[in-house]
Amino acid sequence: MLKLMLELLPALLWGLLNVTGGIWLIQAAFNLRRDEQTLTGLACGFVVQIWLARWLGIFLPPLFAFWGAAILLFISGLTLIFYRRGRSFWRFFPLAPSDWLLLLLGIYLFSGIERGQIGRAHV
């Protein structure tokens, strides 16, 4: 179980960079209701990250291109949100802590199912 969690740690960090960067971009660029920001930010984060990774992939190997795109997205979202709104840091997360825990649990479960670690028949 600990081994699986350590294997998933880079994927969780990569996803967290994409989601938070996307949410911050959406919050800075559009005037959406708080409950609309999460899903829109999630979609925007992954679309922008894939777009950036394609462009970086011309010059870098795939692993560095995807990580570089995620870091660029996070930094650009952070810069834009602080430039556009001078508020406290924690106001930029539209999800409650319990929602983040459920999201992480879902990522853990579905990643385990995809890897064959969860739901495997023991014969």
KEKE-3310 file (N, C-alpha, C; in steps of 0.2 Angstrom, whole numbers, plus 5000, padded with zeros to 4 digits):
npx = (5004:5010:5020:5012:5007:5018:5022:5012:5013:5021:5012:5001:5006:5009:4996:4990:4998:4993:4979:4978:4984:4976:4964:4967:4971:4958:4951:4957:4955:4941:4925:4917:4905:4908:4906:4907:4920:4929:4927:4928:4941:4948:4947:4952:4965:4970:4969:4977:4989:4992:4993:5004:5013:5014:5021:5032:5037:5043:5056:5061:5063:5049:5045:5051:5045:5031:5032:5038:5028:5017:5023:5025:5012:5007:5015:5012:4998:4998:5006:4997:4985:4989:4993:4982:4973:4975:4974:4973:4982:4975:4962:4961:4958:4945:4939:4933:4942:4938:4933:4945:4951:4942:4944:4957:4956:4948:4957:4967:4960:4955:4967:4974:4965:4967:4980:4979:4979:4969:4954:4957:4955:4958:4965)
npy = (4994:5006:5007:5009:5021:5029:5027:5034:5047:5056:5058:5063:5075:5081:5082:5091:5102:5106:5107:5117:5128:5129:5133:5145:5152:5153:5160:5172:5177:5176:5180:5170:5161:5154:5140:5136:5138:5127:5116:5121:5127:5115:5108:5118:5119:5106:5106:5117:5113:5102:5108:5116:5106:5100:5110:5112:5099:5099:5103:5097:5081:5069:5067:5078:5088:5087:5089:5102:5109:5108:5115:5128:5131:5132:5142:5153:5154:5157:5169:5177:5177:5183:5196:5201:5201:5206:5197:5186:5170:5158:5160:5157:5144:5136:5124:5115:5108:5095:5092:5092:5081:5070:5071:5067:5054:5048:5049:5041:5028:5026:5026:5015:5005:5006:5002:4989:4985:4987:4978:4967:4950:4937:4922)
npz = (5000:5004:4995:4983:4985:4986:4973:4966:4970:4962:4951:4958:4962:4950:4944:4954:4952:4939:4941:4951:4945:4933:4940:4945:4934:4928:4938:4938:4925:4922:4927:4937:4946:4962:4963:4950:4946:4950:4942:4929:4930:4932:4919:4911:4916:4912:4898:4894:4900:4892:4879:4881:4884:4872:4864:4871:4870:4858:4859:4871:4880:4882:4896:4903:4896:4900:4914:4914:4908:4917:4928:4922:4920:4933:4939:4930:4933:4946:4946:4938:4946:4958:4953:4947:4958:4974:4986:5000:5001:5003:4999:4986:4983:4978:4983:4998:5012:5014:5002:4994:5000:4996:4982:4981:4986:4977:4965:4970:4971:4958:4951:4957:4953:4939:4938:4942:4955:4964:4967:4961:4957:4969:4966)
capx = (5000:5014:5023:5008:5006:5024:5022:5007:5015:5023:5006:4997:5009:5008:4989:4989:5000:4988:4972:4978:4986:4970:4959:4970:4970:4951:4949:4960:4953:4934:4921:4913:4903:4913:4905:4909:4927:4933:4927:4931:4948:4951:4947:4957:4972:4973:4970:4983:4995:4993:4995:5011:5018:5015:5025:5039:5040:5047:5063:5063:5060:5042:5045:5053:5040:5025:5033:5039:5021:5014:5026:5024:5005:5006:5018:5008:4992:5000:5008:4991:4980:4992:4993:4975:4969:4979:4971:4977:4983:4970:4956:4961:4956:4937:4936:4934:4947:4935:4932:4951:4952:4938:4947:4963:4954:4946:4963:4970:4956:4955:4974:4975:4961:4970:4986:4977:4981:4962:4948:4959:4952:4963:4963)
capy = (5000:5012:5007:5011:5028:5032:5027:5039:5054:5061:5059:5068:5082:5084:5084:5096:5108:5107:5109:5124:5133:5131:5136:5152:5156:5155:5165:5179:5179:5176:5182:5165:5159:5150:5133:5135:5139:5121:5111:5125:5127:5108:5107:5123:5117:5100:5108:5122:5109:5098:5112:5118:5101:5099:5115:5110:5093:5100:5104:5093:5074:5070:5068:5085:5093:5087:5092:5109:5112:5109:5120:5134:5133:5134:5148:5158:5155:5160:5176:5181:5178:5189:5202:5203:5201:5206:5194:5181:5164:5153:5162:5155:5137:5136:5118:5114:5103:5089:5090:5090:5074:5066:5071:5063:5047:5046:5048:5035:5022:5025:5024:5008:5001:5006:4998:4982:4984:4986:4975:4961:4943:4933:4915)
capz = (5000:5004:4989:4978:4987:4983:4965:4964:4972:4956:4947:4962:4962:4943:4944:4958:4948:4934:4943:4954:4940:4929:4944:4946:4928:4927:4943:4936:4918:4921:4933:4937:4953:4965:4962:4943:4945:4951:4936:4923:4931:4931:4912:4908:4918:4908:4891:4894:4901:4886:4874:4883:4884:4865:4862:4874:4867:4852:4862:4877:4880:4885:4904:4905:4893:4904:4920:4913:4906:4923:4932:4919:4921:4940:4940:4927:4936:4953:4945:4936:4951:4962:4949:4946:4964:4979:4992:5004:4997:5004:4996:4979:4982:4979:4986:5005:5013:5013:4994:4991:5002:4992:4976:4982:4987:4970:4961:4973:4970:4951:4949:4959:4948:4932:4939:4944:4962:4968:4963:4957:4960:4972:4965)
cpx = (5004:5018:5019:5007:5012:5025:5017:5009:5017:5016:5001:5000:5008:5001:4987:4992:4996:4982:4973:4980:4980:4965:4961:4969:4962:4948:4951:4957:4945:4931:4915:4911:4908:4913:4907:4916:4931:4933:4930:4939:4952:4952:4952:4964:4974:4974:4976:4989:4997:4996:5002:5016:5019:5021:5032:5042:5044:5055:5065:5060:5053:5041:5046:5048:5033:5026:5034:5032:5017:5017:5025:5017:5004:5009:5014:5001:4993:5002:5001:4986:4983:4992:4986:4971:4974:4976:4975:4977:4978:4963:4955:4959:4948:4934:4938:4939:4944:4934:4939:4953:4948:4941:4953:4962:4952:4952:4967:4967:4957:4962:4976:4971:4964:4976:4985:4978:4974:4957:4951:4957:4958:4961:4969)
cpy = (5006:5013:5010:5019:5032:5032:5033:5046:5058:5063:5064:5075:5085:5086:5090:5103:5110:5110:5116:5129:5134:5134:5144:5156:5158:5160:5172:5181:5180:5178:5176:5164:5154:5143:5131:5135:5132:5117:5115:5125:5120:5107:5112:5121:5111:5102:5113:5118:5105:5102:5114:5112:5099:5104:5113:5104:5093:5100:5099:5085:5074:5071:5075:5090:5093:5091:5100:5113:5113:5114:5127:5136:5135:5141:5154:5159:5159:5168:5180:5182:5183:5195:5205:5204:5201:5203:5189:5174:5159:5154:5159:5148:5137:5129:5118:5109:5096:5087:5088:5082:5069:5065:5066:5056:5044:5045:5042:5028:5021:5023:5017:5003:5000:5002:4990:4980:4984:4983:4969:4955:4939:4926:4911)
cpz = (5000:4998:4983:4979:4985:4976:4962:4966:4967:4952:4951:4962:4955:4942:4948:4955:4943:4936:4947:4949:4935:4933:4944:4940:4927:4932:4941:4929:4918:4928:4934:4945:4956:4964:4955:4942:4946:4944:4930:4924:4930:4923:4909:4910:4914:4901:4890:4895:4895:4880:4875:4882:4876:4862:4865:4872:4861:4854:4867:4876:4884:4892:4906:4902:4897:4910:4919:4911:4912:4928:4929:4920:4928:4941:4936:4930:4943:4951:4943:4942:4956:4959:4949:4953:4970:4986:4995:5000:4997:5001:4989:4978:4983:4982:4994:5006:5012:5006:4991:4994:4998:4985:4976:4983:4981:4965:4964:4970:4962:4948:4951:4955:4941:4933:4940:4951:4966:4964:4959:4961:4963:4971:4967)
residu = (MET:LEU:LYS:LEU:MET:LEU:GLU:LEU:LEU:PRO:ALA:LEU:LEU:TRP:GLY:LEU:LEU:ASN:VAL:THR:GLY:GLY:ILE:TRP:LEU:ILE:GLN:ALA:ALA:PHE:ASN:LEU:ARG:ARG:ASP:GLU:GLN:THR:LEU:THR:GLY:LEU:ALA:CYS:GLY:PHE:VAL:VAL:GLN:ILE:TRP:LEU:ALA:ARG:TRP:LEU:GLY:ILE:PHE:LEU:PRO:PRO:LEU:PHE:ALA:PHE:TRP:GLY:ALA:ALA:ILE:LEU:LEU:PHE:ILE:SER:GLY:LEU:THR:LEU:ILE:PHE:TYR:ARG:ARG:GLY:ARG:SER:PHE:TRP:ARG:PHE:PHE:PRO:LEU:ALA:PRO:SER:ASP:TRP:LEU:LEU:LEU:LEU:LEU:GLY:ILE:TYR:LEU:PHE:SER:GLY:ILE:GLU:ARG:GLY:GLN:ILE:GLY:ARG:ALA:HIS:VAL)
# end
